[in-house]
């Protein structure tokens, strides 16, 4: 889930009080555009200094790994490829070659990393009498370096585009770019030197950065080759998003989001086991909340940690789930107990929009994310999600021995579940949402995860949506995760396995080194932001196949 406006800055109205994120000039997708005529900026609460200090104390050191250049490559147009490009090796390497104004080449480091580019720049000819001016374009996928980034027509800031013009004034010189990038490829263009000398690149390397300390063993041989490859790409995705927080994407945003965190943490518990990083992130969310205590959808970490100012209903509810997951994975009751009041407060605030019948009522100007699918009607999905969040929060309270504080939950959950069943359409054999009685994967997934009907009925609903051509499908791996989770919860293990192999396996077959932020198999060149070059191709919410294989027992 991921904006300098990377997830539209939307108004949140709760209990009749309007509280908004900072106004944005970005035009949000249709599903997120409702805005009242007047609203007040969101106001951060007083930061909890003790929790902020605990988060700071948990800041991890980053491991650096140098990766030498693998090869020079060239981009070849390929209309049959999902992104319409493939890479082929150049006939000669970089060693001994010299370059002048107008020359260009593409470096290939053989795999994705988050980090820095370093090289030594030598000169050939007379003594250098001018700087060397280079344009460097960093690519996660071939289209990043094969196509021009400009003119740019996206809705997010072009400052996120991964290119630089650098001047190396004094030659020869060792160079390490200070800015961090997410990349496999680098296109180097020599804008100018002077007519009297050429330049030569030596000791070219990428310096990968991650807070992951170990390398999990590959899946055992009982898994198929495709499953092992999917798992490896999922691990690389998580690794490169593990910085001083669990970033949503190292290319763009570089921010901590609740929805991404929950999925990253699940994958981490089964792989890298950097559980203090999860703990740090939970404290960051708790320390920097809205004035009324609502958890922000994201937290800014640099140059100092601070309130993110953006709120998403489903993300606030999922903070509680992430905390419950953390306790289950680590047994760290002290942290869970300390942050329990934050979890309790989330559902108190959200609960102001739950009516007497137990139905969550969308006031129409709330950002409910669920997925980027533009035509998705979200009422049924958010109802199922909130049933799930209340159940997990009640379970958390029982484990902490504070269930008396939420003594009304059992009755409330029963009422919300009854309301959720009101979305069931027996003739359609699926949950429907909205005036057009829309059938979507999202509605079925969240109702199944919420357990609002017996597993066999949820399995029927999931199969119905999966097989209906008019059902609204996800466009993000985030919602595909919850579809797979729902299938596993409903006993559809083989269907879950097949979906992972077709969806994440589709990205692998498309050449993915890490899993993408957005992947619509029917429209692989689509972007929720208006320009594919602003998409992230290493994104946290895409990393969970490794969790399904390693923690949920899915075997392929």
Order of alpha helices (4+ residues) and beta strands (2+ residues): beta-beta-alpha-beta-beta-beta-beta-beta-alpha-beta-beta-beta-beta-alpha-beta-alpha-alpha-beta-beta-alpha-alpha-alpha-alpha-beta-beta-alpha-alpha-alpha-alpha-alpha
